[in-house]
Structure formats: structure tokens, C-alpha cells
Amino acid sequence: MSNPDFNTLQVGDTLPPLTLAPVNRTTLALFAGASNDHNPIHIDLDYARKAGMPDVFAHGMLSMAWLGRFLTQWVDQRQLREFGVRFVGITHLGHQITCTGKIVEKYESAGEKRVRLDIQTANQYGETRVAGTAVIAF
């Protein structure tokens, strides 16, 4: 956690990126167990192929979890006021995901100084996989 200072933050500032290890089957199996999401499209190669996919692929919520980790490495989780995403692409095996964010607004609400962030995950090819927003209080 970096403890940023609201007064020195500016619209357009970027957060320190979080780059993760390439997605592999072990990661998917561990996330399935931790989340109790055992959808076979994420863990069973034969099932994925029958569904028309070349292989299994990451759970969308795994990418959201990575973004949560990204945010809470920047500020304490108690500062998080809003966090939402939309899934815009599939994260395949072998994708190396980087989480990034940018301050798009500074404002006050409910007696708190806040920043709104645009956040995303992208693979090593620069393709956005998940996009969203978050609001952080200071």
C-alpha cells in the first residue's frame, strides 16, 4: 500500500501497474476452489472444446479479484467506496495480465475527498479484458 496524498494527486495521474504471472491451469483450479465456481468451461478442456473454445479460460471474477488487489496495493481497502467492472474480452491461458488505472476525477462527497478511477486489465498484446471504475476516499 502506497498511501497517496489527495492534495498531490491530479486528474490524469496513473497508478503503479500490477503485472501478474501468465494464467495457467493451476491458477484456474485454485481460483475455482477458493471461489466455489467450478464451471467446467474454466477447468475442463474437453468441456471447453465441446463449447467451441480452443481451451479453458479464466473466470471473469478472477480478473475482478486482480483489480481489487491492484486497488488495495495502492490504498487501504477501507477507502474503497465503489468498484465495478464489465467483462469485454476473454482471458486465455498464457495471457499475462497487467492491471492499470488512471485518475479521471477529484471531488468531495459525503464529507470525504474522493477520486474516481478508470481501471482495466489488459493482456500482453494490449487487449483490454476487463474495464471498470472505482472510487477511493481520502
C-alpha positions as CSV (number, residue, x, y, z in Angstrom):
1,M,0.0,0.0,0.0
2,S,1.4,3.4,-1.0
3,N,-0.7,5.8,1.0
4,P,-1.2,8.5,-1.7
5,D,-2.0,12.1,-0.6
6,F,-5.2,13.5,-2.1
7,N,-3.7,17.0,-2.3
8,T,-0.9,15.9,-4.6
9,L,-3.0,13.7,-6.8
10,Q,-4.0,15.1,-10.2
11,V,-6.5,14.1,-12.8
12,G,-4.6,12.1,-15.4
13,D,-2.2,10.6,-12.8
14,T,-1.7,6.8,-13.2
15,L,-1.5,4.2,-10.5
16,P,1.5,1.9,-10.2
17,P,0.6,-1.1,-12.5
18,L,0.3,-4.6,-11.3
19,T,1.6,-7.3,-13.7
20,L,0.8,-10.9,-12.9
21,A,2.3,-14.2,-13.9
22,P,0.8,-15.8,-17.1
23,V,-2.5,-17.5,-16.5
24,N,-2.2,-21.3,-16.1
25,R,-4.3,-24.3,-15.2
26,T,-3.1,-24.2,-11.6
27,T,-4.3,-20.6,-11.2
28,L,-7.7,-21.5,-12.6
29,A,-8.1,-24.6,-10.4
30,L,-7.0,-22.7,-7.3
31,F,-9.5,-19.9,-8.0
32,A,-12.3,-22.4,-8.7
33,G,-11.7,-23.9,-5.2
34,A,-11.4,-20.5,-3.5
35,S,-14.5,-19.0,-5.2
36,N,-16.5,-22.2,-5.3
37,D,-17.0,-21.5,-9.0
38,H,-16.4,-24.9,-10.6
39,N,-17.9,-24.1,-14.0
40,P,-16.3,-26.7,-16.3
41,I,-15.6,-24.1,-19.0
42,H,-12.8,-22.8,-16.8
43,I,-11.3,-26.2,-15.7
44,D,-12.3,-29.0,-18.1
45,L,-10.5,-29.0,-21.5
46,D,-13.0,-31.4,-23.1
47,Y,-16.0,-29.4,-21.9
48,A,-14.4,-26.1,-23.2
49,R,-13.7,-27.7,-26.6
50,K,-17.3,-29.0,-26.9
51,A,-18.4,-25.5,-26.2
52,G,-16.4,-24.3,-29.2
53,M,-13.4,-22.8,-27.3
54,P,-9.8,-23.8,-28.0
55,D,-9.1,-24.4,-24.3
56,V,-10.3,-23.4,-20.8
57,F,-10.1,-19.7,-19.9
58,A,-10.1,-17.6,-16.8
59,H,-13.1,-16.8,-14.7
60,G,-14.2,-13.2,-15.1
61,M,-14.3,-12.8,-11.4
62,L,-10.6,-13.7,-11.2
63,S,-9.8,-10.6,-13.2
64,M,-12.0,-8.6,-10.9
65,A,-10.2,-10.0,-7.9
66,W,-6.9,-9.0,-9.5
67,L,-8.2,-5.4,-9.9
68,G,-9.2,-5.5,-6.3
69,R,-5.7,-6.5,-5.3
70,F,-4.4,-3.7,-7.6
71,L,-6.5,-1.1,-5.8
72,T,-5.7,-2.3,-2.3
73,Q,-2.0,-2.2,-3.0
74,W,-2.5,1.5,-3.7
75,V,-4.8,2.3,-0.7
76,D,-6.3,0.6,2.3
77,Q,-9.4,-1.4,1.4
78,R,-11.4,0.7,3.9
79,Q,-11.0,3.6,1.5
80,L,-12.8,1.9,-1.4
81,R,-16.3,3.4,-1.9
82,E,-17.2,2.0,-5.4
83,F,-15.8,-0.8,-7.6
84,G,-17.5,-2.1,-10.7
85,V,-16.4,-3.7,-13.9
86,R,-17.6,-5.0,-17.2
87,F,-16.1,-8.0,-19.0
88,V,-15.0,-7.1,-22.5
89,G,-12.8,-10.0,-23.5
90,I,-11.7,-13.5,-22.6
91,T,-8.5,-14.0,-20.6
92,H,-7.0,-17.1,-22.1
93,L,-4.3,-19.5,-20.8
94,G,-0.9,-17.9,-21.2
95,H,-2.2,-14.3,-21.1
96,Q,0.0,-12.2,-18.8
97,I,-2.4,-9.6,-17.3
98,T,-1.5,-6.1,-16.2
99,C,-3.9,-4.1,-14.1
100,T,-3.8,-0.3,-14.7
101,G,-5.7,2.7,-13.5
102,K,-5.9,6.5,-14.1
103,I,-7.5,9.2,-12.0
104,V,-10.3,10.8,-14.0
105,E,-12.0,13.0,-11.4
106,K,-11.3,14.6,-8.0
107,Y,-14.3,15.7,-5.9
108,E,-15.9,15.8,-2.5
109,S,-18.9,13.8,-1.4
110,A,-20.5,12.8,1.9
111,G,-17.8,14.9,3.7
112,E,-14.9,13.0,2.0
113,K,-12.4,13.9,-0.6
114,R,-12.6,11.3,-3.3
115,V,-11.0,10.3,-6.6
116,R,-12.7,8.4,-9.4
117,L,-10.5,6.0,-11.3
118,D,-10.8,4.2,-14.7
119,I,-9.3,0.8,-14.2
120,Q,-8.7,-2.2,-16.5
121,T,-6.9,-5.4,-17.1
122,A,-5.1,-6.0,-20.4
123,N,-3.1,-8.9,-21.8
124,Q,0.5,-8.8,-23.1
125,Y,-0.9,-7.8,-26.5
126,G,-2.5,-4.6,-25.1
127,E,-6.1,-6.1,-25.5
128,T,-8.4,-4.9,-22.7
129,R,-10.1,-7.9,-21.0
130,V,-11.9,-6.1,-18.1
131,A,-12.7,-2.4,-17.8
132,G,-14.3,-0.6,-14.9
133,T,-14.3,2.3,-12.4
134,A,-13.5,2.7,-8.7
135,V,-14.0,5.5,-6.2
136,I,-11.5,6.0,-3.4
137,A,-12.0,8.2,-0.3
138,F,-9.2,10.1,1.4
